[in-house]
Amino acid sequence: MGSLLMQLLPVALGIMISPLAIVAAIAVLGSSRARANSVAYLIGWILGIAVGVGVSMWVFHLLQVNARRDPPVWLTVVHFVLAVILILGAVVVLRRQKPVVQKMAAADTPREVVAAAPSLPGWLHAVDEFTPARTGLTGFGLFVLNPVDLSCAVAAGLTLVLGDVSLAAQITVAIVFVLVSSLSILVPVSYLVVRGQTAQPILRKARDWVAGNTGIMNALLLLVIGALQLSKGIQGL
């Protein structure tokens, strides 16, 4: 089980430092109803990861990919498709990073933070007017509708199903994976809930650090994950 967790660590890190999710979380953390909305956003984000991984595991179990001695051709195709999506995602993140960094560093309000990230949907400019329910749906939607993050979840589900462990162990590892993947949202939300408005100066500093580093780190991790999927696809030829 420990070996399986280590295999999933790069994928978990890829989700953990997803620029889209973190920028949206920063906007929510600086909104007028920061506590309630940030908790709702966290719940939605965790549910998104859990659904992505859970549905992937369910589908791959139905297809009995772990019961075959020789991997089917379509499984090799899945590895290649995931590799292409993740590597292209890394290229896009790198190309967009520089102007976003500059705008994010100059932003003060949630509206300015959102405006600094053109990848976010326009309706997120109204984050101050969101109810907790809408914010939770936003967290969920930002994961399941993001092809890069969802590809990471599919890769995790495939790795879990192909792992040489029992179903109970797969589920246990999946739960740990979901929690680890959500740490980048869980930690600042928990800090805000505990500290209230006094947390804002620290959160602002964290935002500036994220703006300067997360995109590049995420791109590199996506390249690593994509290369791993490409290697698995080549092995299946």
N, C-alpha and C positions, 0 to 999 in steps of 0.2 A: 504493500500500500504506500509506503514511503517513496518507493521508486516511481510510482504512478503520480504522486504529488509533485515530484521533481520534474517529471515530464510536462506537467501542466503549468508549472511556475511561469515560463515565458508568456504563455497565453493569458494567464491571470494578470500579469504585469501589463500586457498590451491593453486589456480592458481597464485596468486600474488607472492608467494615465491617458485615457481617451480625452483628447482636447475638447471635443464637442460637449461631452458630459460635464467636464470640469468647468468650462466657461459658463454653461447653463447653471450649474450649481452655485458659482460665484454670484451670478445675477440674482438668484433666489436668496442667497445668504445676505445680500445687501438690500433686500426688499423691505417694505413696511411691515409685513407679517412674516418676518424672517424665521421665527421659531417654528410655527405651525407649518408653513410652506416648505421649509427645508426638511422637516421630518417626513412630510408627504412625498417630497421629491426623492428622498432616500428610499422610502418604501417602494415607490414605483420603479426606481433604478434596480433595486435588489430583485424585485419580482420579474423585471425584464430579463436580467441575467439568468434567474432560475428557470423561467419559461424557455429561454433560448437553449440552455443546456439540457433541461428536462425533456423537451420535445425532441431534440436531436437524439438523445439517448433512446427514447421510446421508439423513434423511427428506425434507428440502426439495430435495435434489438428485434423489432418486427422483421427486418430484413435478414436477421441472423448472420450478421457479418462476422461475429466472433466464433461461429460454429463451423466455418469453412477453413479447410487446410490451405487452399490456394485462394488468395483474395480475388473477388470478382473484378471484371474489367471496369464496371461503373465505379467501384471504390477507388481505383487508381485515378479515374476522371475527377472524382470529388476532391482528391488531394491536389490535383493540378488546378482545378477551378479555385479552391481556397488559396493556393499559392499565388495565382494571378491577381485575385481580389486584394489580398493583403499586400503584395508588392506594389501594385498600382496605388493602393491607399497610402503606402509609405511615401511614394513619389509626390502625390497630391499634398500630403501634410507638409512635406519639406518645402514645396513651392509656395504654399500659402503662409508659412510660418513668419517670415520676416515682417511683412506689413501688419500682421495681427499683433506681433510682439510690441511694435511701436505704438499702436493705437491702444492696446490693453494697458500699457504702462501709463498712458496719459488719462485713462478713464477714471471718473470719480463716482458716478451714480450707476445703478443697475442698468438704466437705459443706455448710458455710454458704454458700459461693458458689453452689452448685447450688440450695440452698433459696431463695436470693434471686431466682432466675429461674424463675418458675412455668411458663414456656413450655418448659422442658427436661423430658424424660421422667423419671419418678420413679426408674427404675432407674439413672440416672446418679449418684444419691446414693452408690452403691457404687463410685465411680470408683477408690478406693484398691485395690479388689480386682480390677480389670480386668487381663486379660492384654493384651499388645500387639496380638494378633489381634482381640480384642473392641474394643479402642480404635480400631483402624483401621476396623473395620466401623461404629463409631459415627460417625467422621468422614465416611465415605462416606454413611451413612444420613442424617445431619443435612443433607446437601446435597440428595440426590436426593428425599428425602421432605418437603422444605420447599418449598411451592408458590411462595413469593416468590423464593427463590434459584434454583429450577429455571426459573421464568419468565424470570429474567435470562439464564440459559443459553440458553433457547429464543430469546429476543430477539437474543442474540449470534449464534447459529447462523443465524438468518434474515438478519441484517445481513451476515454473511460470505458467504452464498450469493448474496445480491442484489448484492454488491460487484462492480464491473467489473474484476475481476482474475482471473488464472488459478487453477486448482485448487491448484497448488503454493503460490501466494501465499496463498490462503485458509487452507491448512493451517499455513503459517508464522505467519500472523497469529493463528490459533487457539491455537497453542502459546504465543506471547507473551501472549495474552489470559489463558490459564490460569495462567501464572506470575505475571502482574501481579495477577490476582484473588486469588491465594493468599498475597500478601505479608504480610497481617495475621497469618497463622498462621506463615508461613515465617520471618519475622524473629525473633519471640520464641522459637520452637523452636530455631533456629540459635544464638541467644544462650545459651539454657539448655544446649545440647549443648557449647558451647565453655567456658562459665563454671561449669557445675555449680551447686551450692547457693549459691555467691556471687552468682548471678543473681537470687535470690529477692527481695531488697529492691527492685531495679529493676523486676522483674516486678509486684510489689505496687503500686508507684507507677503503673505503666502500667495496671494493672487499675482503680485509682481514677479515672484520667483517662478510661479507656474507659467506666466506669460513668456518668460525668458528661456525656459528649459523644457517644458513638457512636450512641445511639438517635435523637437529634434529627438528627444528620448523615445517618444512614441513611434516616430518614423523608423528609428533604428530597431526597435523591438518588433515592429511589423515586418521589417525586412528579415529579421531572424526567424520569426514564426513562419513567414512565407517560404523562406529557404528550407525550413524543416519539413513543411508540407510538400514542397517540390522534391525533396530528397525521398520522402515516403512514396510519392508518386512514381519516381524513377525506379525505386526498388520493386514496385509492383508491376513494372513492364516485363 
